[in-house]
Structures are given as structure tokens and as C-alpha cells.
Amino acid sequence: MPMDRISSLPDELLINILNFLPTKYAVITSILSRRWCYLFKEITHLDFDESLLVNNLSALNREESSVAFRALVFKMLDCLKVSILIRFRVKCTLRCECCVPKSVGLWLSTIINKGIQELDLCIGGAHVGFPQSLFTCKTLCILKLTCNFTVLQIPGTVCLPCLKILHLHQIMVVDSMLIDRISLGCPTLQEFIMEPLNWYKAQILAIMPAPPLRKLKLGNGKCFDSSDMEAIELVGIAAPLLQYFHYADKLAKVYFFLPSNYLVEAHLEIFIKPGDSENSTLSHSARDLIEGVSNVKRLFLSADCIKALTMLIDELPILRNLTTLKIGCSTNLHFTLLRLLRTAPNLEELIFLEGLFRVGFKDKDTVQQNYWGGRGRVVPSCLKTHLKVIEIEHFLGLKEELRIVEYFLSNGHVLEQLIIHKWVGRKGKFKITKQLKMLAKRWNKTVNFNELFLF
């Protein structure tokens, strides 16, 4: 008879193993034997996922299963023998009655009384009101809330002295001072991610003074039409220890930053309406936003961010620490790019994530003559002294693109590698490859090809 090695383990170890399982499966282990019957009541990590119960069911059965899901959560909380709960996670993304507001409120009140340390709540299709005790919980270290169409209402006093990680997704923000109260009430916060459905009436986004933030992500993201988003009037951030910053939203009118000397990576994912790129106010806002992260080492600029800088008359801020620049593609890329390269004297890696031209872009020859290889043009110093790697995605094989490649090969004195991801038809494959190899040979440089075919 094979030996039962698992049953020979001590209870403490078995309970620790159960902590890694979805709670539904941890409860099922109670049928294994008399010894396992009560072990699940000692676990300190609860993980409830409604998809394990209600997926692939008819509407009627889904409603019945949602009731069973809610009952499972209540029964589990009632039968627990532990006085301290480390983790509580509930995922209920379907528009069913799994997580009615009253039930959620009772769950939260129970786990807060048990000294919860990590809370992860993901609820879809329900308007949830959170108890005030959630924002004054002295044991909470990690808080993640994803609640579709829920207006986040936080009491005047926030006191979360141990909170280090805070994620707020798909909530609606109507309070201008919301983030300010969070930053003041979370003195040990190190990671803050806020991706609301909309800012609505919130006009000020301020983290001043900031807790010891290391990672900050703010904005609506790409999943919503930018024309429907409310623009923030003022964004103010004072986070001197910040290492990672991601901003995805419409341009605010005013930006105020206390620059961080520790900033490693920044993503500026800006959205603007067609025609707004000619607005000089937006250009100055984009400049101020870049100046706020001027100490960064790795920077991503979206296509609309490049576009917003087109009308800027003033000089761009100097990016002395920048070693990696990733950019999207806009119709105004080439003029703005050369200005950016001149502000980054120590740039080592340049990546075109969306290619060099947008499909259907007109007047390419004019752009090339004016900005790439035109007489009297000063070559950015980074090309002569530091730029070692250039990577181009979505290379179409246009003659204008070949001119830009030649510009980099001829002026890149320390260029070690040019990586090109070609998107070409089979008919143009050999011609483009031959042209690129000839350019590489002419300037004695290495060009790597990654061929992606269009049929």
C-alpha cells in the first residue's frame, strides 16, 4: 500500500498549504478524513472566486449559484477559529447578486475586527458603500479595490498607518481632495495605483506632501474614449523618493512636481482630441509634465504626447540622466524627436514602438528634407557619444524610412546595434533586406532583422 506522506505532516504545515488554495477547495479537503475535517477552519488566507461557481451556467442557475457563493463567504467567516486574518480576497465580476452592498459591508466589518492585513476586493455591477472603519484600520498593509461604477467616498479622516500598497481601479472620483486625504492618512504608503472610470468633478489631483512613495500610477488608461474624460485642472506631486511613475490621462492645465532623484522609469501616456495639438497651452502643459520627470533614466512618451510638443516654442527640459527613450508614432514625430534627442546627451537606447510613420502620412519627402540630413542641421550629441542601440518596430520599407535609417547609421558614431522589425509583404522582402544590408555595409554597422510578414 502506498504511503500517505501528506497526512504525516504536522497540522501547521498542512494549514499553510491550504492557505495557498482557493477557499472553496480548502473546504472540500474536510471530507478526506477525520483529521482534515476541521483544518480549514484554521486558515488565515481566504480566497473566494465566483467564477468557480457560476461560469457556464444559465441565468437561473447563475442566480442560485450566486446565493450559494454569498452563503459560502458568510459561513466561512463564521466558522473561522483564528483571531487574526492575513488575507481576504473576493472576485465577483459578473453582474449578479453575489456581492450585494449589504453583504460586502458585513464581510468587511468582520475581517476588520480580525485584524485583516491584506484586502483584495474585485466587484462588477454593484454599487458598494465601504464602512468608515475600512479607512481607519490600523492593521491593513495592502488594499486593492476594483469596483465598477462605485463612487469612492472616503471619510474626512483617513488613518491607515501600516498601509504600504493601495490600488483603486474602475471607481468614480467626485472629490477633489480625495488623493490629498489618502496621502496624508497613509504615512508609510510605497505603492499607489489609481485608475478611475472618470474624474468627474474632481479638478485637483494632489499628493503633497507625499508619503515615501516608490511607485505611482494615475489615470484612466486606454480603455475609455478620451473625448468623454474630464480633464484635471491641476496635478501636484511631491514624492522625492519616487522610482516609477505612470501617468495615463488627458493633459492637465497645470503640473507641479517636486522632482525625485531616484526616478528610474516614467510612462507618460497622454490623450488629446484631434486638433488640440495646435493648442499652445497643451504644449506648455506637456513640457511641464516632462520637466517633472526630468531626472528619469527610462522614459516612454505616447504619440499624443509627442504631438502636443509640436507647437512648443520654448526649449524642452534637459534630460541628463535619460538612457532609454521609448516613443509612439505621431504625424509630428520627426521634428519633435530631434529636439528630444538634443535634450538627452547620455541616451544609450532609442526604441520606436509604433514605427517611423503612420500609414497614410503625407508630405514625407518634405519632412525628410527639413529634419533628416538637411543642411546646417546639428546632429544631437548623444548620437556621437552614447547612443548604442536603436530599435524600430513596424518597419514598412518606405524610402523615407530608409533615409532615417541611413541618418542613424551615418551619424551614430558609437552605434552597436540597429534592430528592425519589418512588416512587409513577401514581394518586398528581398528588396528591403538587400537595401538595409547595403546601408549597414556602407557605414560598417550591425543591423539585425526580425521579419514579420503581411499577406
Wavefront OBJ file of the C-alpha trace (Angstrom):
o trace
v 0.000 0.000 0.000
v 1.449 3.440 -0.960
v 2.431 5.619 1.991
v 0.351 8.727 2.730
v 3.146 11.256 3.135
v 0.878 14.306 3.324
v -1.033 13.054 6.379
v 2.245 12.587 8.211
v 2.917 16.323 8.045
v 2.195 18.460 11.124
v -1.043 20.445 11.254
v 0.765 23.782 10.995
v 2.289 22.798 7.663
v -0.981 21.416 6.290
v -2.780 24.632 7.224
v -0.081 26.611 5.482
v -0.633 24.525 2.331
v -4.383 25.164 2.500
v -3.677 28.899 2.655
v -2.433 28.732 -0.945
v -5.654 27.149 -2.264
v -8.902 28.882 -3.264
v -11.060 28.670 -0.147
v -13.633 26.501 -1.938
v -11.024 23.758 -2.392
v -9.648 24.197 1.105
v -13.131 23.484 2.481
v -13.517 20.399 0.248
v -10.463 18.807 1.908
v -12.612 18.346 5.041
v -14.081 15.172 3.503
v -10.706 13.430 3.273
v -10.571 12.135 6.826
v -11.426 12.924 10.420
v -8.120 14.746 10.847
v -8.798 17.038 7.861
v -12.340 17.790 8.989
v -11.501 20.959 10.906
v -8.152 22.060 9.461
v -9.730 24.522 7.010
v -11.121 26.495 9.957
v -7.572 27.412 10.950
v -6.522 29.046 7.662
v -5.613 32.743 7.651
v -5.866 33.352 3.879
v -9.364 33.438 2.344
v -9.763 33.472 -1.454
v -13.275 33.459 -2.950
v -13.772 33.470 -6.730
v -17.344 33.401 -8.079
v -16.156 32.089 -11.455
v -15.522 28.716 -9.784
v -19.270 28.501 -9.149
v -21.262 30.466 -11.710
v -19.431 30.260 -15.037
v -21.062 28.332 -17.901
v -24.440 28.309 -16.200
v -27.837 29.546 -17.330
v -29.178 32.815 -15.909
v -31.423 30.967 -13.445
v -28.670 28.682 -12.234
v -26.301 31.608 -12.054
v -28.601 33.379 -9.613
v -28.841 30.249 -7.487
v -25.085 29.826 -7.537
v -24.573 33.464 -6.566
v -26.658 32.865 -3.462
v -24.527 29.813 -2.691
v -21.380 31.867 -3.209
v -22.548 34.534 -0.771
v -23.510 31.860 1.743
v -20.056 30.257 1.420
v -18.353 33.536 2.325
v -20.607 34.110 5.347
v -20.271 30.529 6.624
v -16.512 30.592 6.240
v -16.208 33.824 8.184
v -18.483 32.443 10.908
v -16.620 29.166 11.386
v -13.071 30.535 11.453
v -11.242 29.803 14.690
v -8.366 32.213 14.076
v -8.328 35.614 15.744
v -6.113 37.226 13.068
v -6.849 37.148 9.336
v -3.923 37.842 6.998
v -5.556 37.906 3.549
v -9.110 38.269 2.258
v -9.801 38.220 -1.483
v -13.194 38.244 -3.228
v -13.576 38.272 -7.000
v -17.102 38.690 -8.328
v -17.026 40.243 -11.808
v -20.386 39.077 -13.200
v -23.461 41.271 -12.942
v -25.185 39.026 -10.471
v -26.148 39.265 -6.821
v -23.010 37.612 -5.477
v -21.859 40.787 -3.843
v -24.801 42.932 -2.834
v -23.684 46.074 -0.956
v -25.078 44.927 2.389
v -23.190 41.637 2.193
v -19.925 43.355 1.299
v -20.316 45.729 4.224
v -20.814 42.831 6.642
v -17.815 40.948 5.253
v -15.573 43.977 5.618
v -16.711 44.688 9.161
v -15.967 41.078 10.145
v -12.466 40.920 8.658
v -11.519 44.351 10.044
v -12.342 43.076 13.522
v -9.976 40.165 12.856
v -7.060 42.476 12.109
v -7.008 41.984 8.346
v -3.624 42.721 6.726
v -4.358 42.298 3.002
v -7.697 43.033 1.307
v -8.351 42.448 -2.414
v -11.936 43.167 -3.488
v -12.972 42.906 -7.165
v -16.678 43.505 -7.755
v -18.556 44.147 -11.003
v -22.018 45.607 -11.473
v -22.649 46.637 -7.883
v -22.722 49.986 -6.091
v -20.718 49.323 -2.965
v -20.538 51.517 0.091
v -17.482 50.897 2.216
v -17.648 51.146 6.008
v -15.696 54.020 7.515
v -13.745 51.535 9.618
v -12.021 50.365 6.402
v -10.160 53.674 6.183
v -9.105 53.672 9.824
v -7.909 50.054 10.016
v -4.590 50.067 11.836
v -3.514 46.572 10.674
v -4.155 46.905 6.919
v -0.956 46.684 4.822
v -2.346 46.032 1.310
v -5.650 47.365 -0.049
v -6.860 46.646 -3.609
v -10.348 47.746 -4.683
v -11.826 47.170 -8.143
v -15.465 48.248 -8.166
v -17.241 49.185 -11.409
v -19.310 52.382 -11.214
v -18.811 52.788 -7.490
v -18.378 56.326 -6.230
v -15.495 56.170 -3.813
v -16.474 58.011 -0.669
v -13.796 58.355 1.954
v -14.453 59.961 5.353
v -12.773 63.194 6.279
v -10.270 61.320 8.410
v -8.103 58.611 6.880
v -5.790 56.738 9.226
v -4.045 53.721 7.725
v -0.667 53.770 9.482
v 0.553 50.399 8.138
v -0.730 50.646 4.551
v 2.088 50.140 2.023
v 0.203 49.211 -1.185
v -3.025 50.834 -2.408
v -4.761 50.011 -5.722
v -8.036 51.701 -6.740
v -9.460 50.560 -10.089
v -12.623 51.466 -12.030
v -14.084 53.681 -9.362
v -15.630 57.121 -9.868
v -13.957 60.131 -8.278
v -16.071 63.174 -7.385
v -13.998 64.551 -4.507
v -11.152 66.902 -5.468
v -9.322 66.325 -2.191
v -9.618 62.532 -2.243
v -5.997 61.759 -3.072
v -4.749 64.503 -0.774
v -6.532 62.893 2.197
v -5.198 59.472 1.225
v -1.598 60.716 1.102
v -1.944 62.461 4.463
v -3.569 59.420 6.117
v -1.132 56.799 4.773
v 2.303 57.812 6.100
v 4.004 54.547 5.036
v 2.442 54.193 1.546
v 5.001 52.972 -1.014
v 2.849 51.916 -3.996
v -0.236 53.800 -5.180
v -2.185 52.874 -8.331
v -5.367 54.780 -9.154
v -7.223 54.079 -12.404
v -10.705 55.618 -12.114
v -13.501 55.385 -14.652
v -13.625 59.169 -14.632
v -12.535 62.093 -12.504
v -15.911 63.826 -12.926
v -15.976 66.920 -10.679
v -12.522 66.341 -9.259
v -10.395 69.248 -10.518
v -7.307 68.879 -8.349
v -5.081 65.837 -8.085
v -2.589 66.463 -5.302
v -0.148 64.238 -3.459
v 1.512 66.841 -1.287
v 3.214 66.151 0.980
v 3.652 62.600 -0.259
v 4.365 59.551 1.851
v 7.536 57.597 0.964
v 6.098 56.602 -2.430
v 8.221 54.381 -4.659
v 5.612 53.572 -7.339
v 2.805 55.847 -8.566
v 0.321 55.183 -11.381
v -2.503 57.620 -12.139
v -5.090 57.912 -14.913
v -7.985 56.423 -16.802
v -5.983 54.246 -19.185
v -6.630 53.440 -22.843
v -9.881 51.550 -22.401
v -12.033 54.692 -22.406
v -12.732 57.212 -25.133
v -10.604 60.236 -24.307
v -13.294 62.592 -25.590
v -15.523 61.536 -22.689
v -12.931 62.040 -19.979
v -12.920 65.036 -17.710
v -9.590 66.844 -17.649
v -7.880 67.605 -14.361
v -7.116 71.267 -13.767
v -4.054 70.820 -11.574
v -1.749 67.890 -10.816
v 0.683 68.327 -7.962
v 3.060 65.599 -6.794
v 5.757 65.861 -4.159
v 7.330 62.411 -3.964
v 11.098 62.805 -3.510
v 11.671 59.013 -3.259
v 9.630 58.054 -6.347
v 11.181 55.352 -8.557
v 8.353 54.540 -11.012
v 5.721 56.919 -12.418
v 2.914 56.161 -14.900
v 0.504 58.886 -15.967
v -2.296 57.998 -18.425
v -4.841 60.762 -18.903
v -5.712 63.958 -20.707
v -3.299 66.814 -20.213
v -3.988 68.917 -17.157
v -3.641 72.683 -17.360
v -1.015 72.923 -14.632
v 1.599 70.469 -13.348
v 3.672 70.947 -10.241
v 6.311 68.365 -9.323
v 8.970 68.059 -6.705
v 11.500 66.084 -8.819
v 12.748 62.765 -7.493
v 16.454 61.993 -7.684
v 15.622 58.275 -7.551
v 13.268 58.136 -10.563
v 14.128 55.133 -12.758
v 11.156 54.778 -15.116
v 8.312 57.032 -16.283
v 5.417 56.414 -18.701
v 3.607 59.498 -19.996
v 0.565 58.201 -21.858
v -1.253 61.356 -22.885
v -4.571 61.581 -24.764
v -5.628 64.656 -26.744
v -8.546 65.340 -29.066
v -7.953 65.739 -32.824
v -6.978 69.347 -33.486
v -5.928 70.099 -29.917
v -2.266 69.508 -30.794
v -2.211 73.089 -32.173
v -3.160 74.434 -28.761
v -0.081 76.134 -27.304
v -1.466 75.726 -23.776
v -1.356 71.942 -24.163
v 2.205 72.174 -25.458
v 3.313 74.022 -22.339
v 1.438 71.529 -20.153
v 3.255 68.641 -21.876
v 6.567 70.404 -21.342
v 5.826 70.925 -17.634
v 4.873 67.256 -17.292
v 8.176 66.138 -18.841
v 10.076 68.602 -16.678
v 8.512 66.954 -13.620
v 10.240 63.672 -14.525
v 13.429 65.218 -15.901
v 15.638 63.070 -13.662
v 14.298 59.813 -15.111
v 16.513 57.111 -16.619
v 13.924 55.301 -18.783
v 11.095 57.279 -20.416
v 8.068 56.358 -22.549
v 6.206 59.079 -24.464
v 2.916 58.302 -26.204
v 2.115 59.503 -29.724
v -0.199 62.215 -28.409
v 2.483 63.427 -26.023
v 4.836 63.858 -28.999
v 2.043 65.626 -30.876
v 1.379 68.035 -28.003
v 5.017 69.141 -28.017
v 4.894 70.142 -31.702
v 3.673 73.699 -31.115
v 6.103 74.316 -28.244
v 8.304 77.334 -28.876
v 10.225 77.155 -25.607
v 13.114 74.785 -25.137
v 12.452 71.308 -23.768
v 13.856 70.425 -20.323
v 17.265 68.759 -20.271
v 17.103 65.014 -19.525
v 20.662 64.402 -18.370
v 20.020 61.021 -16.725
v 17.977 59.562 -19.595
v 19.473 56.364 -21.026
v 16.401 54.739 -22.649
v 13.693 56.510 -24.661
v 10.598 54.695 -25.982
v 8.214 56.672 -28.166
v 4.960 56.248 -30.025
v 4.465 57.477 -33.580
v 2.636 60.668 -34.485
v 2.498 62.774 -37.635
v 4.820 65.265 -35.964
v 7.316 62.735 -34.692
v 10.362 63.755 -36.690
v 10.552 67.419 -35.752
v 9.914 66.746 -32.062
v 12.227 63.718 -31.927
v 15.331 65.647 -32.932
v 14.550 68.225 -30.266
v 14.166 65.444 -27.709
v 17.452 63.832 -28.715
v 19.246 67.127 -28.190
v 17.958 67.256 -24.616
v 19.255 63.742 -23.775
v 23.046 63.866 -24.110
v 23.547 60.488 -22.393
v 20.893 58.492 -24.269
v 22.010 54.907 -24.959
v 18.859 53.213 -26.284
v 16.137 54.555 -28.612
v 13.020 52.476 -29.363
v 10.283 53.338 -31.878
v 7.377 51.258 -30.565
v 4.950 52.182 -33.369
v 7.316 52.631 -36.278
v 8.600 55.744 -38.026
v 5.467 56.638 -39.994
v 1.768 56.204 -39.599
v 0.014 54.603 -42.562
v -1.312 57.281 -44.923
v 1.000 60.023 -43.675
v 1.510 62.655 -46.380
v 4.376 65.000 -47.290
v 7.055 62.529 -46.194
v 9.670 63.982 -48.551
v 9.250 67.464 -47.063
v 9.725 66.062 -43.567
v 12.886 64.258 -44.581
v 14.485 67.226 -46.280
v 13.724 69.542 -43.393
v 14.581 67.319 -40.439
v 16.735 64.357 -41.501
v 20.005 65.223 -43.175
v 19.082 68.792 -44.077
v 21.983 71.191 -44.480
v 23.018 73.067 -41.396
v 21.255 70.658 -39.052
v 23.192 69.975 -35.849
v 23.467 66.276 -35.050
v 22.382 65.514 -31.447
v 25.405 64.856 -29.261
v 24.022 61.550 -27.977
v 24.395 60.073 -31.487
v 28.098 60.846 -31.445
v 28.944 59.756 -27.916
v 26.384 57.445 -26.234
v 23.609 56.010 -28.419
v 24.391 52.290 -28.812
v 21.069 50.626 -29.631
v 18.201 51.708 -31.898
v 15.115 49.515 -32.302
v 12.378 50.159 -34.865
v 9.031 48.346 -34.720
v 6.568 48.197 -37.652
v 9.148 48.996 -40.329
v 7.284 49.265 -43.651
v 10.204 49.588 -46.019
v 9.364 53.095 -47.270
v 12.154 55.087 -48.906
v 11.638 57.753 -46.252
v 12.284 55.165 -43.551
v 15.474 54.089 -45.302
v 16.678 57.699 -45.242
v 16.153 57.845 -41.493
v 17.989 54.537 -41.049
v 20.874 55.932 -43.083
v 20.877 59.060 -40.922
v 21.284 56.956 -37.778
v 23.946 54.734 -39.357
v 25.973 57.655 -40.687
v 25.798 59.802 -37.547
v 25.757 57.070 -34.871
v 29.474 57.064 -34.107
v 29.148 54.573 -31.238
v 26.084 52.722 -32.548
v 26.485 48.998 -31.882
v 23.136 47.572 -32.912
v 20.211 48.610 -35.098
v 17.258 46.257 -34.649
v 14.498 46.413 -37.266
v 11.187 44.578 -37.046
v 9.959 44.527 -40.645
v 6.270 44.360 -41.547
v 6.423 43.660 -45.280
v 4.760 41.516 -47.918
v 6.675 38.626 -49.378
v 7.247 40.503 -52.638
v 9.125 43.302 -50.893
v 11.072 41.110 -48.525
v 14.260 40.610 -50.515
v 14.420 44.175 -51.855
v 14.170 45.785 -48.418
v 16.573 43.307 -46.836
v 19.093 43.990 -49.589
v 18.790 47.757 -49.154
v 19.256 47.558 -45.399
v 22.284 45.290 -45.734
v 23.847 47.679 -48.219
v 23.389 50.583 -45.815
v 24.843 48.570 -42.936
v 27.850 47.589 -45.027
v 28.385 51.130 -46.245
v 28.592 52.508 -42.719
v 30.180 49.398 -41.187
v 27.361 48.837 -38.670
v 25.366 45.839 -37.432
v 21.709 45.637 -38.457
v 19.507 42.834 -37.111
v 16.268 41.945 -38.871
v 13.124 40.432 -37.424
v 10.778 39.759 -40.305
v 7.009 39.803 -39.740
v 5.094 39.191 -42.956
v 1.845 40.712 -44.105
v -0.120 38.556 -46.529
l 1 2 3 4 5 6 7 8 9 10 11 12 13 14 15 16 17 18 19 20 21 22 23 24 25 26 27 28 29 30 31 32 33 34 35 36 37 38 39 40 41 42 43 44 45 46 47 48 49 50 51 52 53 54 55 56 57 58 59 60 61 62 63 64 65 66 67 68 69 70 71 72 73 74 75 76 77 78 79 80 81 82 83 84 85 86 87 88 89 90 91 92 93 94 95 96 97 98 99 100 101 102 103 104 105 106 107 108 109 110 111 112 113 114 115 116 117 118 119 120 121 122 123 124 125 126 127 128 129 130 131 132 133 134 135 136 137 138 139 140 141 142 143 144 145 146 147 148 149 150 151 152 153 154 155 156 157 158 159 160 161 162 163 164 165 166 167 168 169 170 171 172 173 174 175 176 177 178 179 180 181 182 183 184 185 186 187 188 189 190 191 192 193 194 195 196 197 198 199 200 201 202 203 204 205 206 207 208 209 210 211 212 213 214 215 216 217 218 219 220 221 222 223 224 225 226 227 228 229 230 231 232 233 234 235 236 237 238 239 240 241 242 243 244 245 246 247 248 249 250 251 252 253 254 255 256 257 258 259 260 261 262 263 264 265 266 267 268 269 270 271 272 273 274 275 276 277 278 279 280 281 282 283 284 285 286 287 288 289 290 291 292 293 294 295 296 297 298 299 300 301 302 303 304 305 306 307 308 309 310 311 312 313 314 315 316 317 318 319 320 321 322 323 324 325 326 327 328 329 330 331 332 333 334 335 336 337 338 339 340 341 342 343 344 345 346 347 348 349 350 351 352 353 354 355 356 357 358 359 360 361 362 363 364 365 366 367 368 369 370 371 372 373 374 375 376 377 378 379 380 381 382 383 384 385 386 387 388 389 390 391 392 393 394 395 396 397 398 399 400 401 402 403 404 405 406 407 408 409 410 411 412 413 414 415 416 417 418 419 420 421 422 423 424 425 426 427 428 429 430 431 432 433 434 435 436 437 438 439 440 441 442 443 444 445 446 447 448 449 450 451 452 453 454 455
